[in-house]
Amino acid sequence: MTTLTLAKALNEGLRRSMEDDPKVLVMGEDVGKLGGVFRVTDGLQKDFGEDRVIDTPLAESGIIGTAIGLALRGYRPVCEIQFDGFVFPAADQIITQLAKMPLRSLGTLKLPVVVRIPCGGGIGAVEHHSESPEAYFTHTAGLRVVACSNPADAYTMIQDAVRSDDPIIFFEPKRRYWDKADVDLAAPGLPLDRARTVRQGRDVTLVAYGPMVKTCLEAAAAAEEDGRSIEVVDLRSLNPLDVDVLTESVTRTGRCVVVHEAPVFTGFGAEIAARVTERCFYSLEAPVLRVGGFSTPYPPSRLEDHYLPDLDRVLDAVDRTFAY
């Protein structure tokens, strides 16, 4: 067991992937000499060279377009988008090329490209640096979308993503980069498309992913003092979605609250709520409720504590489920 921050766990996972396969490349803005703005790629260029850890121009569309070409030549590029809001200039390449080309070629072409995106708020940054764009990509057929929430998952999930032949959007919760936990570097992780129940409970299921998993665990611990037993499910994979784990949990608890940082209106939580309602209709004791950001652009840093869901807003939603 080794104690790692989430950022260091990603670094170790990338290092292991590059050691195992010489075709793995890391590319992005400032990923080489600087080691990335969050130091996720720290030391990789020194150890693997400038041909495998590539400092790119400030051109997200060019980064993804180049990665597609490299993948077609047999490489496995791992692209870093420096901040979540910077991915939008690359949306054309991701949506019209990366997601479509495997099916366009009837499966004869593989695009094993991983697009790493630090996501979410909580670091005192402004718009374009604190976005939660997951719904754009879960809605894009042809992409796999995953989100790690802790160091152990970060270490295994990034390796699984790099090994996959599918194009993958890999969300990393930037305000959790410095959270520490013990990581067994020899232990296999869950399959990349599986959800995990991270806390058992009887009364209500909290569903979250990425940065909100820790918030939900804190809410569950607080609710326990009031005699409520809350189960917490970490989705890990958003597309494909592990509906079976959700169904089993909500069928047993009878209540469900979905939590994410993105605005609630047409956020990914709407898909979860719909799936749970379809699967668990006769077991539900209350409607599936959603907790998320407000339908406004991300606010200045002085206001982000009001914008982001916190323990109190999660517990308020839990209370509302018992009002039915």
Contacts in CASP RR format, 6 or more apart in sequence:
PFRMAT RR
TARGET T0000
AUTHOR 0000-0000-0000
METHOD contacts of the structure
MODEL  1
MTTLTLAKALNEGLRRSMEDDPKVLVMGEDVGKLGGVFRVTDGLQKDFGE
DRVIDTPLAESGIIGTAIGLALRGYRPVCEIQFDGFVFPAADQIITQLAK
MPLRSLGTLKLPVVVRIPCGGGIGAVEHHSESPEAYFTHTAGLRVVACSN
PADAYTMIQDAVRSDDPIIFFEPKRRYWDKADVDLAAPGLPLDRARTVRQ
GRDVTLVAYGPMVKTCLEAAAAAEEDGRSIEVVDLRSLNPLDVDVLTESV
TRTGRCVVVHEAPVFTGFGAEIAARVTERCFYSLEAPVLRVGGFSTPYPP
SRLEDHYLPDLDRVLDAVDRTFAY
1 182 0 8 1.000
1 183 0 8 1.000
1 184 0 8 1.000
2 182 0 8 1.000
2 183 0 8 1.000
2 184 0 8 1.000
2 185 0 8 1.000
3 180 0 8 1.000
3 181 0 8 1.000
3 182 0 8 1.000
3 183 0 8 1.000
4 12 0 8 1.000
4 151 0 8 1.000
4 155 0 8 1.000
4 180 0 8 1.000
4 181 0 8 1.000
4 183 0 8 1.000
5 151 0 8 1.000
5 177 0 8 1.000
5 178 0 8 1.000
5 179 0 8 1.000
5 180 0 8 1.000
6 148 0 8 1.000
6 150 0 8 1.000
6 151 0 8 1.000
6 154 0 8 1.000
6 172 0 8 1.000
6 173 0 8 1.000
6 176 0 8 1.000
6 177 0 8 1.000
6 178 0 8 1.000
6 179 0 8 1.000
6 181 0 8 1.000
7 38 0 8 1.000
7 39 0 8 1.000
7 40 0 8 1.000
7 177 0 8 1.000
7 178 0 8 1.000
8 151 0 8 1.000
9 151 0 8 1.000
9 152 0 8 1.000
9 154 0 8 1.000
9 155 0 8 1.000
9 183 0 8 1.000
10 40 0 8 1.000
10 116 0 8 1.000
10 148 0 8 1.000
10 154 0 8 1.000
10 155 0 8 1.000
10 158 0 8 1.000
10 172 0 8 1.000
11 39 0 8 1.000
11 40 0 8 1.000
11 41 0 8 1.000
11 42 0 8 1.000
11 43 0 8 1.000
11 44 0 8 1.000
12 155 0 8 1.000
12 183 0 8 1.000
12 185 0 8 1.000
13 154 0 8 1.000
13 155 0 8 1.000
13 156 0 8 1.000
13 158 0 8 1.000
13 159 0 8 1.000
14 26 0 8 1.000
14 40 0 8 1.000
14 41 0 8 1.000
14 44 0 8 1.000
14 78 0 8 1.000
14 158 0 8 1.000
14 162 0 8 1.000
15 44 0 8 1.000
15 47 0 8 1.000
16 159 0 8 1.000
17 24 0 8 1.000
17 78 0 8 1.000
17 158 0 8 1.000
17 159 0 8 1.000
17 162 0 8 1.000
17 163 0 8 1.000
18 24 0 8 1.000
18 26 0 8 1.000
18 44 0 8 1.000
18 48 0 8 1.000
18 52 0 8 1.000
21 76 0 8 1.000
21 162 0 8 1.000
21 163 0 8 1.000
22 52 0 8 1.000
23 74 0 8 1.000
23 75 0 8 1.000
23 76 0 8 1.000
24 52 0 8 1.000
24 75 0 8 1.000
24 76 0 8 1.000
24 78 0 8 1.000
24 162 0 8 1.000
25 52 0 8 1.000
25 53 0 8 1.000
25 54 0 8 1.000
25 70 0 8 1.000
25 75 0 8 1.000
25 76 0 8 1.000
25 77 0 8 1.000
25 78 0 8 1.000
26 32 0 8 1.000
26 41 0 8 1.000
26 44 0 8 1.000
26 48 0 8 1.000
26 52 0 8 1.000
26 53 0 8 1.000
26 54 0 8 1.000
26 77 0 8 1.000
26 78 0 8 1.000
26 80 0 8 1.000
27 53 0 8 1.000
27 54 0 8 1.000
27 56 0 8 1.000
27 63 0 8 1.000
27 66 0 8 1.000
27 67 0 8 1.000
27 77 0 8 1.000
27 78 0 8 1.000
27 79 0 8 1.000
27 80 0 8 1.000
28 54 0 8 1.000
28 55 0 8 1.000
28 56 0 8 1.000
28 63 0 8 1.000
28 79 0 8 1.000
28 80 0 8 1.000
28 81 0 8 1.000
28 82 0 8 1.000
29 36 0 8 1.000
29 55 0 8 1.000
29 56 0 8 1.000
29 57 0 8 1.000
29 58 0 8 1.000
29 63 0 8 1.000
29 80 0 8 1.000
29 82 0 8 1.000
30 36 0 8 1.000
30 37 0 8 1.000
30 55 0 8 1.000
30 82 0 8 1.000
31 41 0 8 1.000
31 44 0 8 1.000
31 45 0 8 1.000
31 53 0 8 1.000
31 54 0 8 1.000
31 55 0 8 1.000
31 56 0 8 1.000
31 80 0 8 1.000
32 41 0 8 1.000
32 43 0 8 1.000
32 44 0 8 1.000
32 45 0 8 1.000
32 50 0 8 1.000
32 53 0 8 1.000
32 54 0 8 1.000
32 55 0 8 1.000
33 45 0 8 1.000
33 55 0 8 1.000
35 41 0 8 1.000
35 42 0 8 1.000
35 43 0 8 1.000
35 44 0 8 1.000
35 45 0 8 1.000
36 42 0 8 1.000
36 80 0 8 1.000
36 82 0 8 1.000
37 82 0 8 1.000
37 83 0 8 1.000
38 118 0 8 1.000
38 174 0 8 1.000
38 177 0 8 1.000
40 80 0 8 1.000
40 116 0 8 1.000
40 172 0 8 1.000
40 177 0 8 1.000
41 53 0 8 1.000
41 80 0 8 1.000
44 52 0 8 1.000
44 53 0 8 1.000
45 52 0 8 1.000
45 53 0 8 1.000
45 55 0 8 1.000
56 62 0 8 1.000
56 63 0 8 1.000
56 66 0 8 1.000
59 89 0 8 1.000
60 81 0 8 1.000
60 86 0 8 1.000
60 87 0 8 1.000
60 88 0 8 1.000
60 89 0 8 1.000
60 90 0 8 1.000
61 89 0 8 1.000
61 90 0 8 1.000
61 92 0 8 1.000
61 93 0 8 1.000
62 90 0 8 1.000
62 93 0 8 1.000
63 79 0 8 1.000
63 81 0 8 1.000
63 90 0 8 1.000
64 79 0 8 1.000
64 90 0 8 1.000
64 93 0 8 1.000
64 94 0 8 1.000
64 97 0 8 1.000
64 98 0 8 1.000
64 113 0 8 1.000
64 115 0 8 1.000
65 93 0 8 1.000
65 97 0 8 1.000
66 77 0 8 1.000
67 77 0 8 1.000
67 79 0 8 1.000
67 113 0 8 1.000
67 115 0 8 1.000
68 93 0 8 1.000
68 97 0 8 1.000
68 98 0 8 1.000
68 101 0 8 1.000
68 111 0 8 1.000
68 113 0 8 1.000
70 77 0 8 1.000
71 77 0 8 1.000
71 110 0 8 1.000
71 111 0 8 1.000
71 112 0 8 1.000
71 113 0 8 1.000
72 109 0 8 1.000
72 111 0 8 1.000
76 112 0 8 1.000
76 113 0 8 1.000
76 114 0 8 1.000
76 162 0 8 1.000
77 113 0 8 1.000
77 114 0 8 1.000
78 113 0 8 1.000
78 114 0 8 1.000
78 116 0 8 1.000
78 162 0 8 1.000
79 113 0 8 1.000
79 114 0 8 1.000
79 115 0 8 1.000
79 116 0 8 1.000
80 116 0 8 1.000
81 87 0 8 1.000
81 90 0 8 1.000
81 115 0 8 1.000
81 116 0 8 1.000
81 117 0 8 1.000
81 118 0 8 1.000
82 118 0 8 1.000
83 118 0 8 1.000
83 125 0 8 1.000
83 128 0 8 1.000
83 129 0 8 1.000
83 131 0 8 1.000
84 117 0 8 1.000
84 118 0 8 1.000
84 119 0 8 1.000
84 120 0 8 1.000
84 128 0 8 1.000
84 129 0 8 1.000
84 130 0 8 1.000
84 131 0 8 1.000
84 132 0 8 1.000
84 133 0 8 1.000
84 174 0 8 1.000
85 127 0 8 1.000
85 128 0 8 1.000
85 129 0 8 1.000
85 131 0 8 1.000
85 133 0 8 1.000
86 128 0 8 1.000
87 94 0 8 1.000
87 115 0 8 1.000
87 117 0 8 1.000
87 133 0 8 1.000
88 133 0 8 1.000
90 115 0 8 1.000
91 136 0 8 1.000
94 115 0 8 1.000
94 137 0 8 1.000
94 140 0 8 1.000
94 143 0 8 1.000
94 167 0 8 1.000
94 169 0 8 1.000
95 140 0 8 1.000
98 111 0 8 1.000
98 113 0 8 1.000
98 115 0 8 1.000
98 143 0 8 1.000
98 167 0 8 1.000
99 140 0 8 1.000
99 141 0 8 1.000
99 142 0 8 1.000
99 143 0 8 1.000
99 167 0 8 1.000
100 142 0 8 1.000
101 109 0 8 1.000
101 111 0 8 1.000
102 109 0 8 1.000
102 110 0 8 1.000
102 111 0 8 1.000
102 142 0 8 1.000
102 166 0 8 1.000
102 167 0 8 1.000
103 142 0 8 1.000
110 165 0 8 1.000
111 165 0 8 1.000
111 166 0 8 1.000
111 167 0 8 1.000
112 162 0 8 1.000
112 164 0 8 1.000
112 165 0 8 1.000
112 166 0 8 1.000
112 167 0 8 1.000
113 167 0 8 1.000
113 168 0 8 1.000
114 158 0 8 1.000
114 161 0 8 1.000
114 162 0 8 1.000
114 164 0 8 1.000
114 167 0 8 1.000
114 168 0 8 1.000
114 170 0 8 1.000
115 167 0 8 1.000
115 168 0 8 1.000
115 169 0 8 1.000
115 170 0 8 1.000
116 158 0 8 1.000
116 170 0 8 1.000
116 172 0 8 1.000
117 133 0 8 1.000
117 169 0 8 1.000
117 170 0 8 1.000
117 171 0 8 1.000
117 172 0 8 1.000
118 172 0 8 1.000
118 173 0 8 1.000
118 174 0 8 1.000
118 177 0 8 1.000
119 131 0 8 1.000
119 132 0 8 1.000
119 133 0 8 1.000
119 134 0 8 1.000
119 147 0 8 1.000
119 171 0 8 1.000
119 172 0 8 1.000
119 173 0 8 1.000
119 174 0 8 1.000
119 210 0 8 1.000
119 211 0 8 1.000
119 261 0 8 1.000
120 130 0 8 1.000
120 131 0 8 1.000
120 132 0 8 1.000
120 173 0 8 1.000
120 174 0 8 1.000
120 175 0 8 1.000
120 211 0 8 1.000
120 261 0 8 1.000
121 129 0 8 1.000
121 130 0 8 1.000
121 132 0 8 1.000
121 174 0 8 1.000
121 175 0 8 1.000
121 211 0 8 1.000
121 261 0 8 1.000
121 298 0 8 1.000
121 304 0 8 1.000
121 308 0 8 1.000
122 130 0 8 1.000
122 174 0 8 1.000
122 175 0 8 1.000
122 211 0 8 1.000
122 304 0 8 1.000
122 308 0 8 1.000
123 129 0 8 1.000
123 130 0 8 1.000
123 174 0 8 1.000
123 175 0 8 1.000
124 130 0 8 1.000
124 301 0 8 1.000
124 304 0 8 1.000
125 301 0 8 1.000
126 298 0 8 1.000
126 300 0 8 1.000
126 301 0 8 1.000
127 297 0 8 1.000
127 298 0 8 1.000
130 298 0 8 1.000
130 304 0 8 1.000
131 298 0 8 1.000
132 260 0 8 1.000
132 261 0 8 1.000
132 262 0 8 1.000
133 262 0 8 1.000
134 145 0 8 1.000
134 147 0 8 1.000
134 169 0 8 1.000
134 171 0 8 1.000
134 238 0 8 1.000
134 260 0 8 1.000
134 262 0 8 1.000
134 268 0 8 1.000
135 262 0 8 1.000
135 266 0 8 1.000
135 267 0 8 1.000
135 268 0 8 1.000
137 143 0 8 1.000
137 145 0 8 1.000
137 169 0 8 1.000
137 239 0 8 1.000
138 145 0 8 1.000
138 238 0 8 1.000
138 239 0 8 1.000
138 268 0 8 1.000
138 271 0 8 1.000
142 166 0 8 1.000
142 167 0 8 1.000
143 166 0 8 1.000
143 167 0 8 1.000
143 168 0 8 1.000
143 169 0 8 1.000
143 239 0 8 1.000
144 164 0 8 1.000
144 166 0 8 1.000
144 167 0 8 1.000
144 168 0 8 1.000
144 169 0 8 1.000
144 192 0 8 1.000
144 193 0 8 1.000
144 237 0 8 1.000
144 239 0 8 1.000
144 240 0 8 1.000
145 168 0 8 1.000
145 169 0 8 1.000
145 171 0 8 1.000
145 237 0 8 1.000
145 238 0 8 1.000
145 239 0 8 1.000
146 157 0 8 1.000
146 161 0 8 1.000
146 168 0 8 1.000
146 169 0 8 1.000
146 170 0 8 1.000
146 171 0 8 1.000
146 192 0 8 1.000
146 236 0 8 1.000
146 237 0 8 1.000
146 238 0 8 1.000
147 170 0 8 1.000
147 171 0 8 1.000
147 172 0 8 1.000
147 173 0 8 1.000
147 209 0 8 1.000
147 210 0 8 1.000
147 235 0 8 1.000
147 236 0 8 1.000
147 237 0 8 1.000
147 238 0 8 1.000
148 154 0 8 1.000
148 157 0 8 1.000
148 158 0 8 1.000
148 170 0 8 1.000
148 171 0 8 1.000
148 172 0 8 1.000
148 173 0 8 1.000
148 210 0 8 1.000
148 236 0 8 1.000
149 173 0 8 1.000
149 176 0 8 1.000
149 208 0 8 1.000
149 209 0 8 1.000
149 210 0 8 1.000
149 211 0 8 1.000
149 213 0 8 1.000
149 214 0 8 1.000
149 234 0 8 1.000
149 236 0 8 1.000
150 176 0 8 1.000
150 179 0 8 1.000
150 181 0 8 1.000
150 213 0 8 1.000
150 214 0 8 1.000
151 179 0 8 1.000
151 180 0 8 1.000
151 181 0 8 1.000
151 183 0 8 1.000
152 181 0 8 1.000
152 182 0 8 1.000
152 183 0 8 1.000
152 184 0 8 1.000
152 187 0 8 1.000
152 189 0 8 1.000
153 189 0 8 1.000
153 190 0 8 1.000
153 196 0 8 1.000
153 234 0 8 1.000
153 236 0 8 1.000
154 172 0 8 1.000
155 183 0 8 1.000
155 185 0 8 1.000
156 187 0 8 1.000
156 188 0 8 1.000
156 189 0 8 1.000
156 190 0 8 1.000
157 170 0 8 1.000
157 189 0 8 1.000
157 192 0 8 1.000
157 236 0 8 1.000
158 170 0 8 1.000
160 189 0 8 1.000
160 191 0 8 1.000
160 192 0 8 1.000
161 168 0 8 1.000
161 170 0 8 1.000
161 192 0 8 1.000
164 192 0 8 1.000
171 209 0 8 1.000
171 210 0 8 1.000
173 210 0 8 1.000
173 211 0 8 1.000
174 211 0 8 1.000
175 211 0 8 1.000
176 210 0 8 1.000
176 211 0 8 1.000
176 214 0 8 1.000
179 214 0 8 1.000
190 196 0 8 1.000
190 236 0 8 1.000
192 236 0 8 1.000
192 237 0 8 1.000
193 237 0 8 1.000
193 240 0 8 1.000
193 242 0 8 1.000
194 236 0 8 1.000
194 237 0 8 1.000
194 242 0 8 1.000
194 245 0 8 1.000
195 233 0 8 1.000
195 234 0 8 1.000
195 235 0 8 1.000
195 236 0 8 1.000
195 237 0 8 1.000
195 242 0 8 1.000
195 245 0 8 1.000
195 246 0 8 1.000
196 233 0 8 1.000
196 234 0 8 1.000
196 236 0 8 1.000
196 245 0 8 1.000
197 231 0 8 1.000
197 232 0 8 1.000
197 233 0 8 1.000
197 234 0 8 1.000
197 245 0 8 1.000
197 249 0 8 1.000
198 213 0 8 1.000
198 217 0 8 1.000
198 232 0 8 1.000
198 233 0 8 1.000
198 234 0 8 1.000
199 217 0 8 1.000
199 220 0 8 1.000
199 230 0 8 1.000
199 231 0 8 1.000
199 232 0 8 1.000
200 231 0 8 1.000
201 220 0 8 1.000
201 229 0 8 1.000
201 230 0 8 1.000
201 231 0 8 1.000
201 253 0 8 1.000
202 229 0 8 1.000
202 231 0 8 1.000
202 252 0 8 1.000
202 253 0 8 1.000
203 228 0 8 1.000
203 229 0 8 1.000
203 230 0 8 1.000
203 253 0 8 1.000
203 255 0 8 1.000
204 228 0 8 1.000
204 230 0 8 1.000
204 231 0 8 1.000
204 253 0 8 1.000
204 254 0 8 1.000
204 255 0 8 1.000
204 256 0 8 1.000
204 257 0 8 1.000
204 318 0 8 1.000
204 321 0 8 1.000
204 322 0 8 1.000
205 230 0 8 1.000
205 231 0 8 1.000
205 232 0 8 1.000
205 233 0 8 1.000
205 246 0 8 1.000
205 249 0 8 1.000
205 250 0 8 1.000
205 253 0 8 1.000
205 254 0 8 1.000
205 255 0 8 1.000
205 256 0 8 1.000
205 257 0 8 1.000
206 216 0 8 1.000
206 219 0 8 1.000
206 220 0 8 1.000
206 230 0 8 1.000
206 231 0 8 1.000
206 232 0 8 1.000
206 233 0 8 1.000
206 257 0 8 1.000
206 258 0 8 1.000
206 259 0 8 1.000
206 314 0 8 1.000
206 318 0 8 1.000
207 233 0 8 1.000
207 235 0 8 1.000
207 246 0 8 1.000
207 256 0 8 1.000
207 257 0 8 1.000
207 258 0 8 1.000
207 259 0 8 1.000
207 269 0 8 1.000
207 272 0 8 1.000
207 276 0 8 1.000
208 215 0 8 1.000
208 216 0 8 1.000
208 232 0 8 1.000
208 233 0 8 1.000
208 234 0 8 1.000
208 235 0 8 1.000
208 258 0 8 1.000
208 259 0 8 1.000
208 260 0 8 1.000
209 234 0 8 1.000
209 235 0 8 1.000
209 236 0 8 1.000
209 238 0 8 1.000
209 260 0 8 1.000
210 234 0 8 1.000
211 261 0 8 1.000
212 259 0 8 1.000
212 260 0 8 1.000
212 261 0 8 1.000
212 309 0 8 1.000
213 232 0 8 1.000
213 234 0 8 1.000
215 259 0 8 1.000
215 309 0 8 1.000
215 310 0 8 1.000
215 311 0 8 1.000
215 314 0 8 1.000
216 230 0 8 1.000
216 232 0 8 1.000
216 259 0 8 1.000
216 314 0 8 1.000
217 232 0 8 1.000
218 311 0 8 1.000
219 230 0 8 1.000
219 311 0 8 1.000
219 314 0 8 1.000
219 315 0 8 1.000
219 318 0 8 1.000
220 230 0 8 1.000
220 231 0 8 1.000
220 232 0 8 1.000
222 311 0 8 1.000
222 315 0 8 1.000
223 229 0 8 1.000
223 230 0 8 1.000
223 315 0 8 1.000
223 318 0 8 1.000
224 230 0 8 1.000
228 318 0 8 1.000
230 318 0 8 1.000
231 249 0 8 1.000
231 252 0 8 1.000
231 253 0 8 1.000
233 245 0 8 1.000
233 246 0 8 1.000
233 249 0 8 1.000
235 241 0 8 1.000
235 242 0 8 1.000
235 272 0 8 1.000
236 242 0 8 1.000
238 268 0 8 1.000
241 271 0 8 1.000
241 272 0 8 1.000
241 275 0 8 1.000
243 275 0 8 1.000
243 279 0 8 1.000
246 256 0 8 1.000
246 272 0 8 1.000
246 275 0 8 1.000
246 276 0 8 1.000
246 279 0 8 1.000
247 276 0 8 1.000
247 279 0 8 1.000
247 280 0 8 1.000
250 256 0 8 1.000
250 276 0 8 1.000
250 279 0 8 1.000
250 280 0 8 1.000
250 283 0 8 1.000
250 284 0 8 1.000
251 279 0 8 1.000
251 280 0 8 1.000
251 283 0 8 1.000
252 283 0 8 1.000
254 280 0 8 1.000
254 283 0 8 1.000
254 284 0 8 1.000
254 285 0 8 1.000
254 286 0 8 1.000
255 284 0 8 1.000
255 285 0 8 1.000
255 286 0 8 1.000
255 318 0 8 1.000
255 321 0 8 1.000
255 322 0 8 1.000
256 273 0 8 1.000
256 276 0 8 1.000
256 280 0 8 1.000
256 284 0 8 1.000
256 288 0 8 1.000
256 289 0 8 1.000
256 321 0 8 1.000
257 288 0 8 1.000
257 289 0 8 1.000
257 290 0 8 1.000
257 291 0 8 1.000
257 314 0 8 1.000
257 317 0 8 1.000
257 318 0 8 1.000
257 321 0 8 1.000
258 269 0 8 1.000
258 272 0 8 1.000
258 273 0 8 1.000
258 288 0 8 1.000
258 289 0 8 1.000
258 290 0 8 1.000
258 291 0 8 1.000
259 290 0 8 1.000
259 291 0 8 1.000
259 292 0 8 1.000
259 309 0 8 1.000
259 314 0 8 1.000
259 317 0 8 1.000
260 267 0 8 1.000
260 268 0 8 1.000
260 269 0 8 1.000
260 291 0 8 1.000
260 292 0 8 1.000
260 293 0 8 1.000
260 309 0 8 1.000
261 292 0 8 1.000
261 293 0 8 1.000
261 308 0 8 1.000
261 309 0 8 1.000
262 268 0 8 1.000
262 292 0 8 1.000
262 293 0 8 1.000
263 292 0 8 1.000
263 293 0 8 1.000
263 294 0 8 1.000
263 295 0 8 1.000
263 296 0 8 1.000
264 270 0 8 1.000
264 290 0 8 1.000
264 291 0 8 1.000
264 292 0 8 1.000
264 293 0 8 1.000
264 294 0 8 1.000
264 295 0 8 1.000
265 295 0 8 1.000
269 290 0 8 1.000
270 290 0 8 1.000
272 288 0 8 1.000
273 288 0 8 1.000
273 290 0 8 1.000
276 284 0 8 1.000
276 288 0 8 1.000
277 284 0 8 1.000
277 287 0 8 1.000
277 288 0 8 1.000
285 321 0 8 1.000
285 324 0 8 1.000
286 320 0 8 1.000
286 321 0 8 1.000
286 322 0 8 1.000
286 323 0 8 1.000
286 324 0 8 1.000
287 321 0 8 1.000
287 324 0 8 1.000
289 317 0 8 1.000
289 320 0 8 1.000
289 321 0 8 1.000
290 317 0 8 1.000
291 309 0 8 1.000
291 313 0 8 1.000
291 314 0 8 1.000
291 317 0 8 1.000
292 309 0 8 1.000
292 313 0 8 1.000
293 307 0 8 1.000
293 308 0 8 1.000
293 309 0 8 1.000
294 307 0 8 1.000
296 307 0 8 1.000
298 304 0 8 1.000
298 307 0 8 1.000
299 306 0 8 1.000
299 307 0 8 1.000
END
